[in-house]
Amino acid sequence: MTATVDLASGAPVSGAARDGAAADAGGISPEGVTVEDAASAAVSGAVSVPVAQVNPWRPSGPCSTDACVQDAVAVAGSVRRVARLLAAVLVVLAGLPMSLVASRMSASRRAKIVGGWARLLLRALGIRIEADLTALGTTTGVDPADAVTLESLSDAALRSEPDAPPAPSRAPASPGTGALVVANHISWLDPLVLAATIPSRALAKREIAGWPIIRTLLAGSGALLIDRERLSQLPAAVRTIADALSAGDTVVAFPEGTTWCGRGMGRFRPAVFQAALDANAPVRPVMLRYREGKAETASTRACYVGDDSLVASALRVAATRRLVVQVTLYAPVRLMSPAPRPVARAVLAEIAEAQVRTGIADGHPV
């Protein structure tokens, strides 16, 4: 029998509290998630979030522009700023007819076109990508029966070595199955960075599909639209992602559900990991980290947090010289043995989070 504990405190969690915690953390039961389940989980102490924060798609982070955004190490001149912004606008406008063409292409060709467009837009804004994809052939195998504390989960994640043979998984991925790529979330630039690095489909909020220009770009990119306003739509969202994975698409998700400034990160909520389980697809953790030039510390210039506006963030990015984004792709994570749905997705979420945290400074002042 597998013991289940509170990953924050190490205290045992009853079955009811465990299921409630899974709901609050983004878990999904076959019947769906209710607000009452999430609220009771918070009251029971099985999760460490306020009672009012019950929507697993809409958590709030501690970051704000006033507290987190730092001055640039090197500021771009006014001419360079204007040139970058004009170039970015031209790339966005050029993406409109390109999106109409890409929407009629196969998924693989569409992903290549979107990736090239994303690289061009990032270059226009003065952003350089450094990608470490050396973990492509390694698999981290996890036995859910051993995953009873955050420490053991972190140790399991760190046991994955680039030169080690693949660990046994619960079952081989089905031929043609895609991968679920999960990353920490810092900026509106993150989906562009991953599209430029990994041929994939992104998740997008359904409400932005009605915005002019964005609507056309999303349609051309093949983005999967999800409704984050209603908890009752969680199972449908997971089915949509699972169907895409089963069809061979790689899907990008940000399980924190909100952005942080880059000096820390939030918890990975388990809901989206159910899609990987349903599709028998591997999970690929990715760490994103922005820096300026050769600086060792994380830069917060690209972050999009709190009450920040897209225009203000774009102006800040354009004004920053030598902005670099590091992309580190970690080994695939798969379960070695069967486990109940809430336990399985929670284990996958914790392992992926632990891997990503190895590259985060975790110096957030909170």
C-alpha positions as CSV (number, residue, x, y, z in Angstrom):
1,M,0.0,0.0,0.0
2,T,1.4,3.4,-1.0
3,A,1.6,6.0,1.8
4,T,0.6,9.5,0.9
5,V,1.9,12.5,2.8
6,D,1.7,16.3,2.7
7,L,4.7,17.2,0.5
8,A,5.1,20.5,2.3
9,S,5.1,19.2,5.9
10,G,5.6,15.5,5.6
11,A,2.5,14.8,7.7
12,P,0.2,11.9,6.6
13,V,-2.8,12.9,4.5
14,S,-6.1,11.2,4.6
15,G,-7.8,9.9,1.5
16,A,-10.4,12.7,1.4
17,A,-7.8,15.4,2.1
18,R,-5.5,14.0,-0.5
19,D,-8.1,14.1,-3.2
20,G,-9.0,17.6,-2.2
21,A,-5.4,18.7,-2.3
22,A,-5.1,17.2,-5.8
23,A,-8.1,19.2,-6.9
24,D,-6.7,22.4,-5.5
25,A,-3.3,21.7,-7.0
26,G,-4.8,21.2,-10.4
27,G,-5.8,17.5,-10.1
28,I,-8.8,16.2,-11.9
29,S,-11.2,13.4,-10.9
30,P,-13.4,11.6,-13.4
31,E,-16.3,13.6,-12.2
32,G,-14.5,17.0,-12.4
33,V,-13.3,19.4,-9.7
34,T,-15.6,21.5,-7.6
35,V,-14.9,24.7,-5.7
36,E,-16.0,23.0,-2.5
37,D,-13.3,20.3,-2.9
38,A,-10.6,22.9,-3.4
39,A,-11.7,25.0,-0.5
40,S,-11.9,22.0,1.9
41,A,-8.4,21.0,0.8
42,A,-7.1,24.4,1.8
43,V,-8.8,24.3,5.1
44,S,-7.6,20.8,5.9
45,G,-4.0,22.1,5.6
46,A,-3.1,19.6,2.8
47,V,-2.1,22.5,0.6
48,S,-0.4,25.7,1.5
49,V,-2.5,28.2,-0.4
50,P,-5.2,30.7,0.7
51,V,-8.8,29.3,0.8
52,A,-9.9,31.9,-1.8
53,Q,-7.4,30.6,-4.4
54,V,-9.4,27.7,-5.7
55,N,-9.0,27.9,-9.4
56,P,-6.0,25.6,-10.4
57,W,-5.7,27.4,-13.8
58,R,-5.5,30.9,-12.2
59,P,-3.2,30.9,-9.2
60,S,-1.5,34.2,-8.2
61,G,2.3,34.6,-7.8
62,P,4.2,36.8,-5.4
63,C,6.0,38.9,-8.0
64,S,5.4,42.5,-9.0
65,T,7.2,45.0,-11.3
66,D,7.9,47.3,-8.3
67,A,9.5,44.6,-6.2
68,C,11.2,42.5,-8.8
69,V,12.1,44.4,-12.0
70,Q,15.7,45.6,-11.8
71,D,17.6,48.2,-13.8
72,A,19.3,46.9,-16.9
73,V,23.0,46.1,-16.7
74,A,23.4,47.9,-20.1
75,V,20.7,50.1,-21.6
76,A,20.1,50.3,-25.3
77,G,20.2,53.7,-26.9
78,S,17.0,55.3,-28.2
79,V,17.8,54.6,-31.9
80,R,18.4,50.9,-31.1
81,R,15.1,50.7,-29.1
82,V,13.1,52.2,-31.9
83,A,14.7,49.9,-34.5
84,R,13.9,46.9,-32.4
85,L,10.3,47.8,-31.8
86,L,9.8,48.6,-35.5
87,A,11.4,45.3,-36.5
88,A,9.2,43.4,-34.1
89,V,6.0,45.1,-35.4
90,L,7.0,44.2,-39.0
91,V,7.7,40.5,-38.0
92,V,4.3,40.3,-36.3
93,L,2.5,41.8,-39.3
94,A,4.4,39.4,-41.6
95,G,3.1,36.6,-39.4
96,L,-0.5,37.2,-40.4
97,P,-0.4,35.9,-44.0
98,M,2.2,33.3,-42.9
99,S,-0.3,32.1,-40.3
100,L,-3.0,31.7,-42.9
101,V,-0.7,29.5,-45.0
102,A,0.6,27.5,-42.0
103,S,-2.9,26.7,-40.8
104,R,-3.4,24.6,-43.9
105,M,-0.1,22.6,-43.6
106,S,0.8,19.5,-41.8
107,A,1.7,19.7,-38.1
108,S,5.4,19.2,-38.7
109,R,5.7,21.8,-41.4
110,R,3.6,24.2,-39.4
111,A,5.9,23.8,-36.4
112,K,8.9,24.6,-38.5
113,I,7.4,27.7,-39.9
114,V,6.2,28.9,-36.5
115,G,9.7,28.2,-35.0
116,G,11.4,30.2,-37.7
117,W,9.0,33.1,-37.2
118,A,9.5,33.0,-33.4
119,R,13.3,33.1,-33.8
120,L,12.9,36.1,-36.1
121,L,10.7,37.9,-33.6
122,L,13.1,37.2,-30.7
123,R,16.1,38.4,-32.8
124,A,14.2,41.6,-33.7
125,L,13.8,42.3,-30.0
126,G,17.5,41.7,-29.4
127,I,17.1,38.4,-27.6
128,R,19.6,35.6,-28.0
129,I,18.8,31.9,-27.3
130,E,21.2,29.5,-25.6
131,A,19.8,26.0,-25.8
132,D,21.1,22.9,-23.9
133,L,19.4,19.9,-25.4
134,T,22.0,17.3,-24.3
135,A,19.5,15.2,-22.3
136,L,17.6,14.1,-25.4
137,G,18.4,10.4,-25.0
138,T,18.0,10.0,-21.2
139,T,14.9,8.9,-19.3
140,T,14.2,9.3,-15.6
141,G,12.2,6.4,-14.2
142,V,10.1,6.9,-11.1
143,D,8.3,4.4,-8.9
144,P,5.3,6.2,-7.3
145,A,5.6,4.0,-4.2
146,D,8.8,5.7,-3.3
147,A,7.5,9.3,-3.9
148,V,6.4,10.2,-0.4
149,T,8.4,13.3,0.3
150,L,9.7,16.3,-1.7
151,E,13.2,15.3,-0.8
152,S,12.9,11.8,-2.3
153,L,11.4,13.3,-5.4
154,S,14.2,15.8,-5.8
155,D,16.8,13.0,-5.3
156,A,15.0,10.9,-8.0
157,A,15.2,13.8,-10.4
158,L,18.9,14.4,-9.7
159,R,19.7,10.7,-10.3
160,S,19.2,11.3,-14.0
161,E,22.6,11.6,-15.6
162,P,23.3,12.4,-19.3
163,D,25.5,9.3,-19.8
164,A,23.3,6.9,-17.8
165,P,21.2,4.2,-19.7
166,P,17.5,4.8,-19.8
167,A,15.6,3.7,-16.7
168,P,12.8,1.2,-17.1
169,S,9.4,3.0,-17.7
170,R,5.9,1.8,-17.0
171,A,5.3,1.2,-20.6
172,P,6.9,2.3,-23.9
173,A,5.4,5.3,-25.5
174,S,3.0,4.4,-28.3
175,P,4.5,4.9,-31.8
176,G,4.0,8.5,-33.0
177,T,3.1,9.8,-29.5
178,G,4.3,13.3,-28.7
179,A,5.8,14.6,-25.5
180,L,4.4,17.0,-22.9
181,V,7.0,19.8,-22.4
182,V,6.6,21.6,-19.1
183,A,8.6,24.7,-18.1
184,N,8.8,27.4,-15.5
185,H,7.0,30.6,-16.6
186,I,8.6,34.0,-16.5
187,S,7.4,36.1,-19.5
188,W,5.1,36.4,-22.5
189,L,8.3,35.6,-24.4
190,D,8.4,32.0,-23.1
191,P,6.1,30.4,-25.7
192,L,8.1,32.1,-28.4
193,V,11.3,30.8,-26.9
194,L,10.1,27.3,-26.8
195,A,8.5,27.4,-30.2
196,A,11.9,28.6,-31.5
197,T,13.7,25.8,-29.8
198,I,11.3,22.8,-29.9
199,P,8.8,22.1,-32.6
200,S,5.6,22.1,-30.6
201,R,2.1,23.4,-29.9
202,A,1.4,25.8,-27.1
203,L,-1.5,26.1,-24.7
204,A,-3.3,29.4,-24.9
205,K,-6.1,31.0,-22.9
206,R,-9.3,30.9,-24.8
207,E,-10.1,34.5,-24.0
208,I,-7.2,35.9,-26.0
209,A,-8.4,34.0,-29.1
210,G,-10.8,37.0,-29.6
211,W,-8.0,39.6,-29.8
212,P,-7.3,41.1,-33.2
213,I,-4.0,39.9,-34.8
214,I,-3.4,37.4,-31.9
215,R,-6.4,35.4,-33.0
216,T,-4.9,34.9,-36.5
217,L,-1.4,34.1,-35.1
218,L,-2.8,31.5,-32.7
219,A,-4.8,29.8,-35.4
220,G,-1.7,29.6,-37.6
221,S,0.5,28.2,-34.8
222,G,-1.9,25.4,-34.0
223,A,-2.2,26.5,-30.3
224,L,-4.5,24.5,-28.1
225,L,-7.1,26.8,-26.5
226,I,-8.2,26.1,-22.9
227,D,-10.8,27.7,-20.7
228,R,-9.2,28.8,-17.4
229,E,-12.3,30.5,-16.0
230,R,-14.4,27.5,-15.2
231,L,-13.2,24.5,-13.2
232,S,-15.8,22.3,-14.9
233,Q,-13.8,22.6,-18.1
234,L,-10.6,21.1,-16.6
235,P,-11.4,17.5,-17.8
236,A,-12.2,18.7,-21.3
237,A,-8.9,20.7,-21.4
238,V,-7.0,17.6,-20.3
239,R,-8.7,15.5,-23.0
240,T,-7.8,18.1,-25.7
241,I,-4.1,17.9,-24.6
242,A,-4.1,14.1,-24.5
243,D,-5.6,13.9,-27.9
244,A,-2.9,16.1,-29.3
245,L,-0.2,14.1,-27.6
246,S,-1.7,10.8,-29.0
247,A,-1.7,12.3,-32.4
248,G,2.1,12.8,-32.2
249,D,2.2,16.5,-31.3
250,T,4.6,17.9,-28.7
251,V,2.6,20.2,-26.4
252,V,4.1,23.0,-24.3
253,A,2.6,23.9,-20.9
254,F,3.5,26.1,-18.0
255,P,2.1,24.1,-14.9
256,E,2.7,27.0,-12.4
257,G,-0.3,28.6,-13.9
258,T,1.2,32.1,-13.4
259,T,4.5,34.0,-14.0
260,W,7.4,34.6,-11.6
261,C,10.2,37.1,-12.1
262,G,12.8,34.4,-12.7
263,R,14.6,34.5,-9.3
264,G,12.2,31.8,-8.1
265,M,9.4,29.6,-9.2
266,G,6.0,28.3,-8.1
267,R,4.7,24.7,-7.7
268,F,3.9,22.6,-10.7
269,R,0.2,21.9,-10.5
270,P,-0.7,18.3,-11.5
271,A,-3.7,18.8,-13.8
272,V,-1.9,18.9,-17.1
273,F,0.2,15.9,-16.3
274,Q,-2.9,13.7,-16.4
275,A,-2.9,14.3,-20.2
276,A,0.6,12.7,-20.4
277,L,-0.7,9.7,-18.4
278,D,-3.8,9.3,-20.6
279,A,-1.8,9.5,-23.8
280,N,1.1,7.4,-22.4
281,A,3.4,10.2,-23.4
282,P,6.7,11.2,-21.7
283,V,7.1,14.5,-19.8
284,R,10.0,16.7,-20.8
285,P,10.9,19.3,-18.1
286,V,12.5,22.5,-19.4
287,M,14.2,25.3,-17.4
288,L,14.0,28.9,-18.7
289,R,16.4,31.5,-17.4
290,Y,17.0,35.0,-18.6
291,R,20.2,36.8,-18.1
292,E,22.1,39.9,-19.4
293,G,25.3,39.2,-21.3
294,K,27.7,37.0,-19.4
295,A,26.2,37.8,-16.0
296,E,25.7,34.7,-13.7
297,T,22.6,36.0,-12.0
298,A,19.1,35.8,-13.4
299,S,17.7,39.0,-15.1
300,T,14.2,40.1,-14.3
301,R,14.0,42.5,-17.3
302,A,11.9,40.1,-19.4
303,C,9.5,39.1,-16.7
304,Y,5.7,39.8,-17.1
305,V,4.3,39.8,-13.6
306,G,1.7,41.4,-11.4
307,D,-0.1,44.4,-13.0
308,D,2.6,44.7,-15.7
309,S,1.3,45.5,-19.2
310,L,2.4,43.9,-22.4
311,V,3.4,47.3,-23.9
312,A,5.5,48.2,-20.8
313,S,7.2,44.7,-20.8
314,A,8.0,45.0,-24.5
315,L,9.5,48.4,-24.1
316,R,11.6,47.1,-21.2
317,V,12.9,44.2,-23.2
318,A,13.7,46.5,-26.2
319,A,15.7,48.8,-23.8
320,T,17.9,45.9,-22.5
321,R,21.1,45.1,-24.2
322,R,22.5,41.6,-24.6
323,L,19.5,39.8,-23.2
324,V,20.0,36.1,-23.3
325,V,17.5,33.3,-22.5
326,Q,18.9,29.9,-21.5
327,V,16.8,26.8,-22.4
328,T,17.8,23.6,-20.7
329,L,15.9,20.5,-21.7
330,Y,16.0,17.7,-19.1
331,A,15.6,14.0,-19.5
332,P,12.1,12.5,-20.1
333,V,10.2,11.5,-17.0
334,R,8.0,8.4,-17.0
335,L,6.5,6.2,-14.3
336,M,8.0,2.8,-13.7
337,S,4.9,1.2,-12.2
338,P,1.1,1.8,-12.2
339,A,-0.4,4.2,-9.6
340,P,-3.8,5.7,-8.8
341,R,-4.5,8.7,-11.0
342,P,-4.1,11.4,-8.3
343,V,-0.8,9.9,-7.1
344,A,0.6,9.4,-10.6
345,R,0.1,12.9,-11.8
346,A,1.3,14.4,-8.5
347,V,4.5,12.4,-8.8
348,L,5.1,13.5,-12.3
349,A,4.5,17.1,-11.4
350,E,6.9,16.9,-8.4
351,I,9.6,15.2,-10.4
352,A,9.4,17.7,-13.3
353,E,9.4,20.6,-10.8
354,A,12.4,19.3,-9.0
355,Q,14.4,19.0,-12.2
356,V,13.5,22.5,-13.3
357,R,14.4,23.9,-9.8
358,T,18.0,22.7,-10.2
359,G,18.6,25.6,-12.5
360,I,16.6,28.3,-10.7
361,A,18.5,30.7,-8.5
362,D,15.6,30.6,-5.9
363,G,16.6,34.0,-4.6
364,H,13.2,35.5,-4.7
365,P,12.8,37.9,-1.7
366,V,9.5,36.4,-0.3
